[in-house]
Amino acid sequence: MSQHIAKPRTTAVILAGGTGQRVGLSIPKQLLKIAGKAVIEHTLTTFENADSIDDIIVLMAPGYVPDVEKIVAKAGFTKVKKIIEGGSTRNETTERAISALGEGLAEGEDRNVLFHDAVRPLLSQRVIDDCVAALDRYQAVDVAIPSADTIIVTRTHGEDGEFITEIPDRSRLRRGQTPQAFKLSTIRRAYDVAAGDPNFQATDDCSVVLKYLPDVPIHVVAGDEYNMKVTQPVDVFIADKLFQLASTAAPEQNGEEAYRELLTGKTVVIFGGSYGIGKDIAELAESYGADVYALGRSTTGTHVENPEEVDDALSKAYGETGRIDYVVNTAGVLRIGKLAETDNATIEEALKVNYLAPVQIARSSYKYLAETNGQLLLYTSSSYTRGRAEYSLYSSTKAAMVNLTQALSDEWAGDGIRVNCINPERTATPMRTKAFGQEPAGSLLSSEAVARTSLDVLLSELTGHVIDVRQQDPTAGAAKASGFEQALATVLDRQDGV
């Protein structure tokens, strides 16, 4: 009779001992905010959400442990078990982590450990899972990607500067990333041997195993280009843009009854609810038992550009139901034309409806959503990443919706209010038909598909996200997990979108 062997626990060690000197900061770079959150919070979120990770230890730069403790408490990370000060060098920090990992282990007990740079916030779940899976067969695992650049070896000759001495074969060169994964017993043994070397120094942990445990093979897991390290000022800009472009999956509910259970008794206020996406959301939410207030110029006479009418609509919904759980704004105008030939009235209308109205709706909704820990849902357009000729007003105001979403999600996080933004592919709506006329059947996303995804977002715990909805998705347009790997594809897809 075979005996079941328990799978070892897997701990992620977040190495956050670096400073912000290279990015010109007075604080550690892992505390720098990117896409509304500290870099280390993005990194911790990835490991918190990884099914293959059991717990997390953070090694933080001396003097900044309280800052991480506040981030962990506010975000509600349950897997973070210890936050301790790192050492003065990478090696010393790893040694402190090894010591902390050994506490409480029974004799002969081992565990998996993944060492990851805190300033690599774009790590994918796939890489984490591949590392953990590889530890079933190997004692040491590295993550690397092929080098797109030719690597040269140089030597300095006095005041004459550097000269090339060798150009290695690029096909065999890889760029190392993290995590680096080990059996705890293996990395501990490597450091024990290294302790006997008076000249010991290393910038990563796989090199310690390679040098001091040469008989231990180090398996290589494929990394990805998005797993970049934020070390230079340009990295901050690139990482921020990647977070902005990366689409997010809206988790679907498990069956019709789940929607009904979550929406019955909830109040949904929809501006722009007369037709199109807004009308479809209203009908869908109402079918699941929600109290829905679908407001629009042509049905209820509600003008979103008028702050008093917005206030009155919210006040009425609250007065009749005693709560407002979700506020949705799908109202918008699409005016195409060259800016130099556009009259003042058209410019004013575009700015009032597409920008000032969402701002006013957000401000007026705040007090109601704070009571229910509710959500504000805004809408952008596929043209927000790059403005196009003759769409200057529309594109720029839709880009503003993304920034407004990210800013408010951060500003209102402490009040328990979630703020998200839907980015539909070209969608069959009356507004689009009015602007472009009839288009080929099947070339547009249906407004019903966007409405379904919108409902999934409202019922999720997401906040601060831009959720893409695409026609080619296999489940009738529902936004699926695409992550940072789709950022480039997203940009390309949007080149002809509005």
VOGU-3710 file (C-alpha; in Angstrom, 3 decimals, decimal comma):
1> msqhiakprt> 0,000/0,000/0,000  1,562/3,282/-1,104  1,907/6,020/1,466  0,713/9,528/0,545  3,515/12,088/0,714  2,337/15,565/1,655  3,278/18,300/-0,781  5,791/20,718/0,793  4,622/24,218/1,609  5,750/26,938/-0,754
11> tavilaggtg> 6,894/30,309/0,540  7,508/33,422/-1,538  10,307/35,603/-0,194  9,982/39,175/-1,447  13,396/40,824/-1,506  12,771/44,524/-0,986  16,051/45,741/0,439  16,979/48,117/-2,395  16,889/51,921/-2,343  15,607/54,440/-4,843
21> qrvglsipkq> 18,936/56,003/-5,713  19,000/54,915/-9,343  15,525/56,287/-9,987  16,370/59,522/-8,177  14,148/58,966/-5,149  14,560/59,655/-1,462  12,483/56,541/-0,645  13,059/52,897/-1,615  11,909/52,300/-5,185  9,608/49,496/-4,035
31> llkiagkavi> 7,475/52,144/-2,284  7,150/54,234/-5,430  3,584/54,369/-6,720  2,832/52,893/-10,128  -0,749/52,738/-11,415  -2,017/54,046/-8,092  -0,287/51,525/-5,825  3,178/51,045/-4,358  5,342/48,776/-6,510  5,632/46,261/-3,674
41> ehtlttfena> 1,826/46,136/-3,318  1,482/45,065/-6,951  4,119/42,380/-6,342  2,480/41,143/-3,149  -0,921/41,047/-4,865  0,456/38,678/-7,503  1,740/36,221/-4,899  -1,343/36,633/-2,691  -3,477/35,556/-5,648  -1,234/32,650/-6,665
51> dsiddiivlm> -2,814/29,299/-5,764  0,610/27,649/-5,694  1,905/29,986/-2,948  1,102/29,183/0,692  2,714/32,094/2,505  4,897/35,167/2,010  7,840/36,718/3,835  9,030/40,251/3,070  12,627/41,390/3,589  12,382/45,187/3,620
61> apgyvpdvek> 14,982/47,940/3,554  15,995/48,938/7,105  13,756/51,629/8,540  10,830/50,964/6,219  9,218/47,867/7,751  6,300/49,943/9,153  5,516/51,211/5,642  5,082/47,657/4,372  3,069/46,701/7,457  0,611/49,503/6,622
71> ivakagftkv> 0,346/48,357/2,993  -0,280/44,745/4,039  -2,898/45,738/6,619  -4,750/48,062/4,247  -4,757/45,556/1,374  -5,755/42,661/3,641  -3,005/40,308/2,466  -3,522/37,092/4,441  -0,506/35,173/3,147  2,085/37,662/4,442
81> kkiieggstr> 3,386/36,057/7,641  6,545/38,053/8,381  7,989/41,438/7,477  11,591/41,758/8,616  14,538/44,008/7,860  16,892/42,937/5,110  20,659/43,046/5,352  23,207/45,439/3,938  23,853/43,122/0,957  21,772/40,764/-1,168
91> netteraisa> 23,601/37,777/0,354  22,938/38,919/3,901  19,273/39,489/3,089  18,933/35,950/1,704  20,659/34,532/4,780  18,149/36,309/7,019  15,323/34,873/4,931  16,766/31,342/5,200  16,984/31,717/8,953  13,376/32,944/9,191
101> lgeglaeged> 12,168/30,115/6,959  13,779/27,506/9,181  11,888/28,614/12,272  9,246/26,094/13,304  10,263/23,409/10,817  10,320/19,866/12,108  13,522/17,856/11,769  13,855/16,581/8,210  11,037/18,813/6,961  11,686/20,757/3,780
111> rnvlfhdavr> 9,827/23,441/1,889  9,852/25,225/-1,461  11,024/28,808/-1,507  10,793/31,406/-4,271  13,026/34,474/-4,000  11,587/37,391/-5,970  12,652/41,011/-6,448  10,004/43,336/-5,051  10,640/45,705/-7,951  9,435/43,173/-10,538
121> pllsqrvidd> 5,698/43,930/-10,160  4,626/42,566/-13,560  5,283/38,912/-12,768  2,728/36,499/-14,241  0,937/33,651/-12,493  2,252/31,354/-15,219  5,881/31,932/-14,222  5,109/31,366/-10,545  3,280/28,116/-11,268  6,043/26,893/-13,594
131> cvaaldryqa> 8,668/27,520/-10,902  6,707/25,635/-8,243  5,999/22,754/-10,636  9,708/22,529/-11,549  10,583/22,058/-7,858  8,819/18,694/-8,011  11,798/17,473/-10,076  14,663/19,867/-9,390  16,294/21,398/-6,318  17,118/24,744/-7,942
141> vdvaipsadt> 15,248/26,724/-10,590  16,003/29,986/-12,376  13,831/32,140/-14,636  15,316/33,583/-17,815  14,505/34,914/-21,280  16,562/34,942/-24,499  18,693/38,015/-25,071  17,480/40,147/-27,955  20,673/42,212/-27,768  24,171/41,185/-28,737
151> iivtrthged> 26,244/40,930/-25,570  29,839/42,102/-25,657  32,671/41,551/-23,183  34,983/44,525/-22,724  38,169/45,467/-20,985  39,245/48,965/-19,976  42,646/50,196/-21,142  43,523/53,164/-19,013  42,375/56,506/-20,298  41,597/55,050/-23,739
161> gefiteipdr> 38,324/53,597/-22,443  36,690/50,231/-23,181  37,502/47,775/-25,934  35,713/44,568/-26,979  37,506/41,387/-26,008  34,774/38,845/-26,797  31,315/38,560/-28,374  29,615/35,404/-27,011  27,172/33,405/-29,111  23,845/35,108/-28,485
171> srlrrgqtpq> 21,850/31,918/-29,060  23,156/30,546/-25,763  22,775/33,742/-23,745  19,826/34,356/-21,446  18,761/37,312/-19,319  18,110/36,225/-15,765  14,952/37,256/-13,949  13,241/36,263/-10,718  11,767/34,297/-9,002  14,654/31,978/-8,288
181> afklstirra> 13,253/28,853/-6,678  14,869/26,254/-4,413  14,322/23,519/-1,960  15,036/25,258/1,335  17,532/22,552/2,276  19,458/23,177/-0,966  19,814/26,946/-0,719  20,669/26,641/2,976  23,408/24,103/2,183  24,810/26,368/-0,557
191> ydvaagdpnf> 25,089/29,301/1,846  26,618/27,074/4,529  29,383/26,082/2,101  29,785/29,675/0,897  30,301/30,820/4,493  33,701/29,117/4,398  34,855/31,287/1,485  36,443/34,528/2,761  35,915/36,133/-0,656  32,260/35,138/-0,976
201> qatddcsvvl> 29,999/37,598/-2,769  27,136/37,118/-5,199  24,367/39,212/-6,729  21,844/36,402/-6,982  21,106/33,052/-5,356  21,415/30,685/-8,315  25,047/31,726/-8,687  25,638/30,629/-5,076  24,265/27,159/-5,864  26,199/27,022/-9,132
211> kylpdvpihv> 29,524/27,843/-7,465  29,256/26,034/-4,152  27,012/23,088/-5,086  28,279/22,335/-8,609  26,626/18,898/-8,639  23,122/20,405/-8,283  21,553/21,086/-11,702  19,753/24,421/-12,033  16,671/24,109/-14,224  15,603/27,136/-16,305
221> vagdeynmkv> 11,957/28,188/-16,556  10,941/30,512/-19,383  10,310/34,035/-18,139  8,666/36,815/-20,119  9,529/40,297/-21,344  6,929/41,901/-19,073  8,691/40,683/-15,939  10,857/43,797/-15,963  12,839/45,184/-13,061  12,129/48,782/-12,074
231> tqpvdvfiad> 15,612/50,200/-11,577  15,936/53,205/-13,892  13,706/56,276/-14,353  12,509/55,002/-17,751  11,412/51,732/-16,105  8,967/53,653/-13,922  7,316/55,142/-16,999  7,199/51,841/-18,909  5,797/49,876/-15,954  3,113/52,485/-15,377
241> klfqlastaa> 2,032/52,298/-19,022  1,988/48,492/-18,980  -0,294/48,530/-15,952  -2,544/51,025/-17,692  -2,743/48,938/-20,866  -3,107/45,525/-19,268  -6,672/44,305/-19,376  -8,210/42,483/-16,459  -10,555/39,537/-16,235  -13,962/40,073/-14,717
251> peqngeeayr> -14,861/36,913/-12,776  -18,187/35,457/-13,829  -20,731/34,311/-11,277  -21,497/30,634/-10,952  -24,954/30,367/-12,504  -28,079/32,476/-12,702  -28,997/32,009/-9,058  -25,677/33,525/-7,991  -26,487/36,723/-9,891  -29,941/36,804/-8,344
261> elltgktvvi> -28,597/36,295/-4,834  -26,037/39,089/-5,228  -28,355/41,614/-6,876  -31,682/41,142/-5,114  -32,351/44,170/-2,932  -29,442/46,180/-4,375  -29,932/49,594/-5,978  -28,342/50,347/-9,336  -28,369/53,856/-10,812  -27,507/54,050/-14,505
271> fggsygigkd> -26,845/57,322/-16,295  -27,188/56,858/-20,030  -29,732/54,125/-19,449  -32,151/55,081/-22,233  -30,604/52,858/-24,885  -27,566/50,818/-25,875  -25,243/49,401/-23,218  -26,902/51,314/-20,370  -30,363/50,022/-21,257  -29,062/46,437/-21,516
281> iaelaesyga> -27,391/46,681/-18,095  -30,633/47,994/-16,610  -32,713/45,143/-18,037  -30,181/42,532/-16,968  -29,825/43,852/-13,395  -33,593/44,198/-13,043  -34,119/40,600/-14,183  -31,954/39,500/-11,231  -33,957/41,418/-8,670  -32,121/44,741/-8,412
291> dvyalgrstt> -33,904/48,058/-7,984  -32,781/49,866/-11,132  -32,974/53,548/-11,990  -32,214/53,884/-15,710  -31,826/57,565/-16,451  -31,502/59,279/-19,804  -32,311/62,398/-21,734  -34,891/60,727/-23,972  -36,682/58,708/-21,254  -36,484/60,443/-17,873
301> gthvenpeev> -35,332/63,829/-19,138  -32,097/63,555/-17,144  -29,236/65,636/-18,557  -25,955/64,271/-17,163  -24,206/67,572/-17,904  -26,496/69,245/-15,358  -25,150/68,631/-11,793  -28,508/69,458/-10,201  -30,294/66,796/-12,231  -27,627/64,241/-11,319
311> ddalskayge> -28,005/65,111/-7,635  -31,809/64,875/-7,861  -31,670/61,462/-9,567  -29,369/60,002/-6,932  -31,342/61,556/-4,106  -34,564/60,067/-5,451  -33,087/56,567/-5,777  -31,693/56,766/-2,254  -34,939/58,140/-0,828  -37,016/55,339/-2,341
321> tgridyvvnt> -34,720/52,378/-1,603  -32,572/53,597/1,292  -29,329/52,671/-0,468  -27,273/53,006/-3,651  -24,902/50,120/-4,354  -23,779/50,750/-7,915  -23,570/53,853/-10,077  -22,957/53,347/-13,790  -22,318/56,023/-16,405  -22,597/54,999/-20,058
331> agvlrigkla> -23,694/58,433/-21,289  -21,535/59,943/-24,006  -21,460/61,793/-27,303  -19,322/61,027/-30,341  -18,575/63,994/-32,555  -16,199/63,412/-35,477  -14,416/66,230/-37,255  -11,306/68,366/-37,485  -10,788/70,424/-34,357  -10,009/73,603/-36,285
341> etdnatieea> -13,406/73,316/-37,974  -15,379/72,475/-34,827  -17,599/75,176/-33,343  -17,629/76,174/-29,694  -21,008/74,588/-28,985  -19,815/71,162/-30,159  -16,620/71,419/-28,122  -18,551/72,470/-25,031  -21,040/69,608/-25,438  -18,268/67,014/-25,777
351> lkvnylapvq> -16,444/68,263/-22,705  -19,596/68,566/-20,601  -21,061/65,155/-21,457  -17,903/63,072/-21,833  -15,775/64,585/-19,060  -17,501/66,990/-16,678  -20,596/64,782/-16,318  -18,644/61,703/-15,106  -16,734/63,951/-12,696  -19,981/65,354/-11,299
361> iarssykyla> -21,572/61,888/-11,141  -18,545/60,608/-9,210  -18,606/63,497/-6,754  -22,346/63,203/-6,148  -22,200/59,397/-5,805  -19,433/59,340/-3,236  -21,522/59,675/-0,068  -23,981/56,986/-1,154  -21,351/54,475/-2,271  -19,351/55,005/0,924
371> etngqlllyt> -22,375/53,753/2,895  -22,650/50,511/0,953  -18,997/49,952/-0,025  -20,330/50,177/-3,551  -18,843/50,729/-6,976  -18,675/53,427/-9,620  -18,398/52,080/-13,174  -17,185/54,313/-16,007  -16,615/53,680/-19,709  -13,742/54,468/-22,007
381> sssytrgrae> -13,062/53,765/-25,673  -10,481/51,749/-27,557  -9,064/55,070/-28,803  -7,932/56,128/-25,319  -4,383/54,787/-25,751  -3,689/56,937/-28,784  -5,711/59,847/-30,080  -6,584/59,786/-33,773  -7,185/62,469/-36,349  -10,755/63,827/-36,264
391> yslysstkaa> -11,395/62,121/-32,899  -9,455/64,592/-30,743  -12,331/65,504/-28,417  -13,673/61,976/-28,041  -10,286/60,265/-27,628  -8,957/62,768/-25,116  -12,051/62,675/-22,924  -12,049/58,863/-22,985  -8,385/58,823/-21,948  -9,439/61,059/-19,064
401> mvnltqalsd> -11,894/58,364/-17,907  -9,027/55,907/-17,436  -7,046/58,397/-15,385  -10,135/59,334/-13,384  -10,784/55,649/-12,654  -7,264/55,000/-11,440  -7,120/58,197/-9,366  -10,486/57,682/-7,665  -9,881/54,002/-6,951  -6,816/55,059/-4,990
411> ewagdgirvn> -8,484/58,092/-3,409  -11,574/56,140/-2,310  -9,942/52,830/-1,370  -9,970/53,728/2,313  -13,729/54,290/2,120  -14,345/50,869/0,600  -15,536/52,249/-2,744  -14,451/50,439/-5,899  -13,998/52,277/-9,193  -13,527/50,518/-12,526
421> cinpertatp> -13,667/51,309/-16,223  -15,022/49,215/-19,104  -13,199/49,422/-22,434  -15,439/47,857/-25,090  -14,264/47,007/-28,557  -16,261/48,676/-31,335  -19,840/48,060/-30,200  -23,184/48,113/-31,975  -24,927/51,004/-30,212  -27,280/53,735/-31,454
431> mrtkafgqep> -24,511/56,300/-30,828  -22,141/54,452/-33,131  -24,793/53,883/-35,792  -25,579/57,604/-35,784  -21,890/58,409/-36,319  -20,969/55,701/-38,837  -24,232/54,394/-40,296  -24,870/50,691/-40,786  -21,745/48,520/-40,629  -21,222/44,910/-41,784
441> agsllsseav> -23,087/42,334/-39,695  -20,827/40,538/-37,237  -18,119/43,218/-37,329  -19,198/44,783/-34,030  -19,474/43,615/-30,461  -23,043/43,366/-29,169  -24,147/45,792/-26,447  -25,615/42,800/-24,558  -22,136/41,241/-24,253  -20,744/44,496/-22,848
451> artsldvlls> -23,660/44,675/-20,407  -22,993/41,154/-19,135  -19,320/41,903/-18,523  -20,286/45,190/-16,853  -22,491/43,277/-14,429  -19,635/40,856/-13,661  -17,370/43,810/-12,885  -19,958/45,409/-10,598  -20,231/42,166/-8,614  -16,459/41,667/-8,384
461> eltghvidvr> -13,914/42,972/-5,889  -11,891/44,627/-8,644  -10,956/48,278/-8,312  -8,815/50,599/-10,376  -8,939/48,347/-13,434  -9,586/48,854/-17,119  -11,540/45,828/-18,338  -11,389/45,064/-22,049  -14,393/43,472/-23,733  -13,591/41,851/-27,058
471> qqdptagaak> -15,726/40,339/-29,760  -13,309/37,461/-30,377  -13,520/36,193/-26,800  -14,948/32,660/-26,761  -17,748/33,427/-24,312  -19,833/35,981/-26,185  -17,620/38,926/-25,405  -16,945/38,361/-21,722  -13,574/39,760/-20,692  -11,160/36,929/-20,034
481> asgfeqalat> -7,774/36,845/-18,398  -5,291/38,404/-20,747  -2,789/40,086/-18,450  0,275/41,958/-19,558  0,937/39,549/-22,418  -1,979/41,171/-24,280  -0,856/44,758/-23,771  0,903/44,936/-27,113  -1,920/43,127/-28,911  -4,367/45,519/-27,273
491> vldrqdgv> -2,499/48,543/-28,604  -2,434/47,064/-32,115  -6,118/46,157/-32,002  -7,029/49,695/-30,972  -5,346/51,390/-33,909  -8,580/51,360/-35,935  -11,037/51,452/-33,050  -13,033/54,232/-31,474
//
